[in-house]
Amino acid sequence: MSLEVGIVGLPNVGKSSLFNTLTKAGAQASNFPFTTIEPNVGIVEVPDARLKFLRETYQSAKTIPATIKFVDIAGLVKGASAGEGLGNQFLSHIRSVDAIVEVVRVFDDANVIHVAGQVNPDEDISTVNTELLLADLEQAQKALERLEKNKKPSSTDAHYYLYAIGERSAIMKTSLEKAIELFNRGEPLRTQPELAIELKQFQFLTAKPLLYVANVGETVDQAKLEQINAHAQKENATVIAISVKAELEIVDLPEAEQAEYRKELSLISGLGQVIQASYALLDLITFFTAGPKESRAWTIARGAKAPQAAGVIHTDFERGFIRAQVFNVEDLQKYGSEKAVKEAGKLRSEGKDYVVQDGDVVEFLFNV
Ligand code: GDP
């Protein structure tokens, strides 16, 4: 499962700095190669202490963490949806991402020019989100036009198949009209989860999960932070405050020193939290496979059943799924060994309807 998160925001808010910090941190933590696919695309590990615990318990030769792909998407300026700046090119880049991180400038620094002349999170967010909304509005209107054009009356209309298509597009038409109404009111599709699911195929930008990263200075301007919180609450989004500049400075330090430094600066969150929050945003959970060869974190959507989880590892595992031997990593932490977990009755054999839980350590039995 390759998850992709797009970083957006106005120019000079700290997007590239955040991207560099994230990818640097990923490289540092990694014992498998950090990949730069393009200059603005980086793969970052999801920090997870449970994986470290599994490695120690099983004396695994290696660990493979879950990863997220971050894409630094430059080019969002006022008027982007109408073709200003990189315009539509920019927008086509973010259609395919799974979630959006929007960097908002809170830090004050006379040496760093602000595109609108002053630091004003409320206005900046409005500018960015208006562009996203306008892009969605245009997309929805085009889709609606296409639907209407395809609705030519035909002598074979009575044919069930075509009838079914007609029925389907009538539903789609209503949904698109609802979305257009919403966009015109300035509301993101994210606030209407059911409608968003129905219109999934259109990859609307405002339907994507959104994380605001408030880029704060060494002292935090609470009033400005509050402006971001207010937006997030209305838009069903999440907020994290970090100092990108400080993070960029400490990313090369050993982990313990980083924590010390963070405390000194009284930073609200660390970089790891941005990664973890992005992961949580997508409503994903982690399950593990563990053994002497390797301990590995795997990513699935919350609610996925055992065969689907097996399929993430290998399609054969899903096809030939028989059952899964499962215990939770918390029980391993509690009882100390797999043997003790088993004796406590916490090692279960689960069938195809089992909904995999976050932190499950799984061994699949399959037949191919
Ligand atoms: P982007 O245009 O959004 O990608 O912004 P950049 O990451 O390129 O940053 C623009 C400028 O702001 C650079 O000179 C950075 O060094 C500076 N900058 C980024 N984050 C911070 C911060 O947290 N505090 C301060 N004072 N400057 C920052």
Boltz pocket constraint, residues with backbone or C-beta under 6 A from the ligand:
constraints:
  - pocket:
      binder: B
      contacts: [[A, 9], [A, 10], [A, 11], [A, 12], [A, 13], [A, 14], [A, 15], [A, 16], [A, 17], [A, 18], [A, 107], [A, 108], [A, 109], [A, 112], [A, 215], [A, 216], [A, 217], [A, 242], [A, 243], [A, 244], [A, 245], [A, 246]]
      max_distance: 6.0
